[in-house]
Amino acid sequence: MARVVVVSSKNPVKIEAARQGFELMFPGGDGFDIRSLSVPSGVPEQPFSDQETLDGATNRANNARAAEPDADYWVGIEGGVDDSRHDGEAAAAAAAAPPVRRESASGGAGEVDGSKAAAATGRGPIESFAWVVVIGRDGRVGKARTAAYYLPEETAKLLREGMELGHADDLIHGRTNSKQRTGSVGILTDDAVDRAGYYTQAVVLALIPFKNPKLTFN
Protein backbone atom coordinates (compact mmCIF):
# COMPACT_ATOMS: atom_id res chain seq x y z
CA MET A 1 0.00 0.00 0.00
CA ALA A 2 1.27 3.45 -0.89
CA ARG A 3 2.43 5.51 2.05
CA VAL A 4 0.47 8.71 2.56
CA VAL A 5 2.37 12.00 2.55
CA VAL A 6 0.47 15.15 3.46
CA VAL A 7 1.96 18.41 2.19
CA SER A 8 0.79 21.38 4.22
CA SER A 9 0.18 23.63 1.22
CA LYS A 10 -1.88 23.79 -1.95
CA ASN A 11 1.05 25.38 -3.77
CA PRO A 12 1.78 23.02 -6.71
CA VAL A 13 5.51 23.77 -6.50
CA LYS A 14 5.72 22.54 -2.91
CA ILE A 15 3.59 19.49 -3.67
CA GLU A 16 5.85 18.52 -6.58
CA ALA A 17 8.99 19.08 -4.51
CA ALA A 18 7.68 16.75 -1.82
CA ARG A 19 6.79 14.13 -4.41
CA GLN A 20 10.22 14.26 -6.04
CA GLY A 21 12.03 14.22 -2.71
CA PHE A 22 10.24 11.15 -1.37
CA GLU A 23 10.58 9.26 -4.65
CA LEU A 24 14.30 10.01 -4.82
CA MET A 25 14.94 8.84 -1.27
CA PHE A 26 12.60 5.84 -1.31
CA PRO A 27 12.37 4.52 -4.89
CA GLY A 28 10.39 1.41 -5.74
CA GLY A 29 7.88 -0.27 -3.49
CA ASP A 30 4.28 0.85 -3.54
CA GLY A 31 5.19 4.50 -3.92
CA PHE A 32 3.54 7.43 -2.22
CA ASP A 33 0.09 8.92 -2.12
CA ILE A 34 0.81 12.66 -2.05
CA ARG A 35 -2.00 14.72 -0.58
CA SER A 36 -2.21 18.42 0.16
CA LEU A 37 -4.16 20.80 2.32
CA SER A 38 -3.92 24.41 3.41
CA VAL A 39 -3.07 24.98 7.06
CA PRO A 40 -1.92 28.08 8.96
CA SER A 41 1.78 28.70 9.42
CA GLY A 42 1.44 30.75 12.57
CA VAL A 43 3.94 33.29 11.22
CA PRO A 44 3.57 36.35 8.94
CA GLU A 45 2.94 35.81 5.25
CA GLN A 46 6.55 36.83 4.68
CA PRO A 47 8.77 35.34 7.40
CA PHE A 48 11.68 37.70 8.02
CA SER A 49 14.22 35.67 9.96
CA ASP A 50 15.71 32.20 9.97
CA GLN A 51 13.86 31.24 13.16
CA GLU A 52 10.54 32.63 11.97
CA THR A 53 10.86 30.62 8.76
CA LEU A 54 11.71 27.40 10.61
CA ASP A 55 8.79 28.01 12.97
CA GLY A 56 6.49 28.39 9.98
CA ALA A 57 7.60 25.08 8.45
CA THR A 58 7.30 23.31 11.80
CA ASN A 59 3.85 24.74 12.48
CA ARG A 60 2.65 23.73 9.03
CA ALA A 61 3.83 20.15 9.49
CA ASN A 62 2.24 19.91 12.94
CA ASN A 63 -1.02 21.43 11.73
CA ALA A 64 -1.13 19.02 8.80
CA ARG A 65 -0.68 16.12 11.24
CA ALA A 66 -3.55 17.42 13.36
CA ALA A 67 -5.77 17.69 10.28
CA GLU A 68 -4.81 14.33 8.72
CA PRO A 69 -3.67 12.13 11.66
CA ASP A 70 -3.81 8.86 9.72
CA ALA A 71 -1.07 9.77 7.23
CA ASP A 72 2.47 8.39 7.33
CA TYR A 73 4.35 11.67 6.83
CA TRP A 74 3.57 15.36 7.13
CA VAL A 75 5.62 17.98 5.31
CA GLY A 76 6.00 21.67 6.03
CA ILE A 77 7.82 23.93 3.56
CA GLU A 78 8.25 27.60 4.39
CA GLY A 79 10.13 30.19 2.37
CA GLY A 80 11.67 33.15 4.16
CA VAL A 81 14.14 35.99 3.96
CA ASP A 82 16.68 37.42 6.39
CA ASP A 83 19.28 40.16 6.59
CA SER A 84 20.01 40.10 10.33
CA ARG A 85 23.11 37.94 9.92
CA HIS A 86 24.72 40.54 7.67
CA ASP A 87 23.87 43.87 9.23
CA GLY A 88 23.91 43.74 13.01
CA GLU A 89 23.98 47.51 13.38
CA ALA A 90 20.91 47.93 11.21
CA ALA A 91 19.09 45.23 13.15
CA ALA A 92 19.97 46.89 16.46
CA ALA A 93 18.78 50.26 15.22
CA ALA A 94 15.55 48.69 14.00
CA ALA A 95 14.78 47.46 17.51
CA ALA A 96 13.86 51.04 18.41
CA ALA A 97 12.11 51.73 15.12
CA PRO A 98 8.37 52.50 14.86
CA PRO A 99 5.97 49.71 13.87
CA VAL A 100 6.24 48.36 10.33
CA ARG A 101 3.20 47.22 8.38
CA ARG A 102 3.50 43.67 7.05
CA GLU A 103 1.12 41.38 5.26
CA SER A 104 -0.42 38.76 7.50
CA ALA A 105 -1.02 35.12 6.59
CA SER A 106 -4.68 35.96 6.03
CA GLY A 107 -3.76 38.49 3.36
CA GLY A 108 -4.43 41.61 5.41
CA ALA A 109 -1.98 44.03 6.88
CA GLY A 110 -0.86 44.28 10.46
CA GLU A 111 1.73 46.05 12.55
CA VAL A 112 4.74 44.45 14.21
CA ASP A 113 7.01 46.26 16.63
CA GLY A 114 10.45 47.49 15.64
CA SER A 115 12.34 44.69 17.39
CA LYS A 116 10.42 42.02 15.47
CA ALA A 117 10.86 43.94 12.22
CA ALA A 118 14.62 44.39 12.57
CA ALA A 119 15.37 42.67 9.30
CA ALA A 120 12.52 44.42 7.54
CA THR A 121 13.83 47.84 8.42
CA GLY A 122 17.54 47.15 8.04
CA ARG A 123 19.64 48.14 5.09
CA GLY A 124 21.86 45.09 4.77
CA PRO A 125 21.64 42.64 1.86
CA ILE A 126 18.66 40.31 2.08
CA GLU A 127 18.97 36.59 1.39
CA SER A 128 16.19 34.19 0.46
CA PHE A 129 15.92 30.55 1.56
CA ALA A 130 13.41 27.99 2.82
CA TRP A 131 13.05 25.44 5.61
CA VAL A 132 11.60 21.95 5.19
CA VAL A 133 10.28 19.96 8.15
CA VAL A 134 9.10 16.35 7.82
CA ILE A 135 7.31 14.55 10.65
CA GLY A 136 6.84 10.79 10.55
CA ARG A 137 4.12 8.63 12.05
CA ASP A 138 6.70 7.23 14.50
CA GLY A 139 7.45 10.73 15.82
CA ARG A 140 10.72 11.06 13.96
CA VAL A 141 11.43 14.59 12.68
CA GLY A 142 13.69 15.67 9.84
CA LYS A 143 14.68 19.26 9.07
CA ALA A 144 16.73 20.87 6.32
CA ARG A 145 17.39 24.36 5.01
CA THR A 146 17.79 25.14 1.34
CA ALA A 147 20.74 26.97 -0.11
CA ALA A 148 20.45 30.74 0.27
CA TYR A 149 20.85 33.43 -2.37
CA TYR A 150 20.87 37.21 -2.29
CA LEU A 151 17.99 39.26 -3.60
CA PRO A 152 18.50 42.39 -5.71
CA GLU A 153 18.10 45.71 -3.95
CA GLU A 154 14.97 46.47 -5.98
CA THR A 155 13.29 43.47 -4.36
CA ALA A 156 14.84 44.06 -0.94
CA LYS A 157 13.44 47.59 -0.82
CA LEU A 158 9.88 46.33 -1.29
CA LEU A 159 10.37 43.64 1.33
CA ARG A 160 11.58 46.22 3.83
CA GLU A 161 8.41 48.18 3.12
CA GLY A 162 6.33 45.14 4.07
CA MET A 163 5.62 43.43 0.74
CA GLU A 164 5.70 39.63 0.43
CA LEU A 165 8.45 38.25 -1.84
CA GLY A 166 6.12 36.70 -4.41
CA HIS A 167 4.21 39.95 -4.82
CA ALA A 168 7.46 41.90 -5.08
CA ASP A 169 8.71 39.56 -7.80
CA ASP A 170 5.47 39.91 -9.74
CA LEU A 171 5.65 43.70 -9.54
CA ILE A 172 9.32 44.02 -10.50
CA HIS A 173 9.45 41.35 -13.19
CA GLY A 174 5.96 41.69 -14.64
CA ARG A 175 4.85 38.20 -13.61
CA THR A 176 1.60 36.79 -12.25
CA ASN A 177 1.55 34.43 -9.26
CA SER A 178 5.23 33.62 -9.74
CA LYS A 179 5.50 32.00 -6.31
CA GLN A 180 3.41 29.10 -7.59
CA ARG A 181 5.57 28.75 -10.67
CA THR A 182 9.31 29.31 -10.93
CA GLY A 183 9.56 31.56 -7.90
CA SER A 184 12.21 34.17 -7.24
CA VAL A 185 15.02 31.66 -7.71
CA GLY A 186 13.70 30.70 -11.15
CA ILE A 187 13.31 34.31 -12.23
CA LEU A 188 16.81 35.29 -11.13
CA THR A 189 18.52 32.22 -12.64
CA ASP A 190 16.41 32.20 -15.81
CA ASP A 191 15.15 28.76 -14.70
CA ALA A 192 18.61 27.25 -14.36
CA VAL A 193 17.23 26.50 -10.89
CA ASP A 194 13.46 26.33 -10.60
CA ARG A 195 11.56 26.53 -7.34
CA ALA A 196 10.48 22.88 -7.30
CA GLY A 197 14.03 21.65 -7.82
CA TYR A 198 15.30 24.14 -5.27
CA TYR A 199 12.92 22.74 -2.64
CA THR A 200 13.38 19.11 -3.66
CA GLN A 201 16.98 18.94 -2.47
CA ALA A 202 15.95 20.21 0.96
CA VAL A 203 13.15 17.63 1.12
CA VAL A 204 15.72 14.92 0.37
CA LEU A 205 18.00 16.23 3.11
CA ALA A 206 15.12 16.43 5.59
CA LEU A 207 14.46 12.74 4.93
CA ILE A 208 17.96 11.66 6.03
CA PRO A 209 16.74 10.56 9.50
CA PHE A 210 14.06 8.40 7.86
CA LYS A 211 16.57 6.90 5.43
CA ASN A 212 18.86 6.00 8.33
CA PRO A 213 16.51 4.79 11.09
CA LYS A 214 19.28 3.02 13.04
CA LEU A 215 21.15 6.29 13.55
CA THR A 216 20.30 8.97 16.11
CA PHE A 217 19.43 12.49 15.02
CA ASN A 218 18.64 15.20 17.56
Secondary structure by P-SEA (a helix, b strand, c coil): cbbbbbbccccaaaaaaaaaaaaaacccccccbbbbbbbbcccccccccaaaaaaaaaaaaaaaaaacccccbbbbbbbbcccccccaaaaaaaccccbbbbbccccbbbbbccccccccccccbbbbbbbbbbbccccbbbbbbcbbbbbcaaaaaaaaacccaaaaaaaaaccccccccccaaaaaacccccaaaaaaaaaaaaaccccccccccc
